[in-house]
């Protein structure tokens, strides 16, 4: 009697399912870590949200730390690049690009009250976990470097004042931006963040060579991003 072989799942479908499972885990972990912090984040909540088994979790990530590292490297870093680095690369006018990035800050209550995902992890884990600290430090460094490089290109195009120390200014912009997010989180007050964004936009605009702009510049207004 000929045995009936089980129908094998196409390799392409298996690969798709694995990627989908991993992505759901990353999204669920990102939200749980943002809400609860990394050390208090519940693996059970992550599994329930992602609708996967514990076995599936450990197939993709060998530990909770590995999952947290992936959230930093693949979720938080990607969001940061989309908001800052990509804008700075795509826009020939760095002042306009920086203003657009700052204006894109969400004023939704859950984001104001939750703060910055990257800075939250920096405050929680940098003093106690070298693996996280190195990754967090690299993300902040990449962010500052992208701003400095864009401002330097702006100086070459006579859009940014020559007397601007681009490295110091880049660090100041990141520090001021994160500071306002932290103040708003601590007070649970969107008004502090709204004022901070307005002031930071004014500072960035002051870096511009008078009359130096490419095309139009967005108004220094505040809007709620999704």
ZIQUI-V970009 format. One record per pair of residues at least 24 apart in sequence whose ideal C-beta (glycine too) atoms are under 8 Angstrom apart, sorted by the first residue. I is the first residue (numbers start at 1). J is the second residue. Records with the same first field share a line. If there is no record, write none. Layout:
I: J ; J
This chain:
18: 60
21: 50 ; 52 ; 56 ; 60
22: 60
24: 50 ; 51 ; 52
25: 50 ; 52 ; 56 ; 57 ; 60 ; 61 ; 67
26: 67 ; 70 ; 71 ; 74 ; 75
27: 75
29: 67 ; 68 ; 70 ; 71
30: 71 ; 75 ; 76 ; 117
33: 68 ; 71 ; 117 ; 121
34: 114 ; 117 ; 120
35: 114
37: 120 ; 124
38: 68 ; 121 ; 124 ; 125 ; 132
39: 124 ; 125
41: 68
65: 129 ; 131 ; 132
68: 121 ; 132
69: 131 ; 132 ; 135
72: 118 ; 121 ; 132 ; 135 ; 136 ; 139
73: 135
76: 117 ; 118 ; 121 ; 139
77: 139 ; 142
79: 117
80: 118 ; 139 ; 143
84: 143 ; 146 ; 147
85: 142 ; 143 ; 146
88: 146 ; 147 ; 149 ; 150
89: 146 ; 150
92: 153 ; 157 ; 214
93: 154 ; 159 ; 213 ; 214 ; 215 ; 217
94: 147 ; 150 ; 151 ; 153 ; 154 ; 159 ; 160
95: 154 ; 159 ; 160 ; 204 ; 205 ; 207 ; 208 ; 213 ; 217
96: 213 ; 214 ; 215 ; 217 ; 218
97: 150
98: 147 ; 150 ; 173 ; 204
99: 201 ; 204 ; 205 ; 217 ; 218 ; 220
100: 218
102: 177 ; 197 ; 200 ; 201 ; 204
103: 197 ; 201 ; 218 ; 220 ; 221 ; 222 ; 223
104: 225
105: 181 ; 193 ; 197 ; 225
106: 224 ; 225 ; 226
107: 190 ; 193 ; 194 ; 222 ; 223 ; 224 ; 225
108: 224 ; 226
109: 190
112: 184 ; 185 ; 188 ; 189 ; 190 ; 193
113: 185 ; 188
114: 185
115: 181 ; 182 ; 184 ; 185
116: 178 ; 181 ; 182 ; 185
119: 178 ; 181 ; 182
140: 174
143: 174
144: 170 ; 171 ; 174
145: 170
147: 173 ; 174
151: 207
157: 212 ; 214
158: 209 ; 212
159: 208 ; 209 ; 212 ; 213 ; 214
160: 207 ; 208 ; 209 ; 212
161: 207 ; 208 ; 209
164: 207
169: 207
173: 200 ; 203 ; 204
176: 200 ; 203
194: 222
197: 222
198: 222
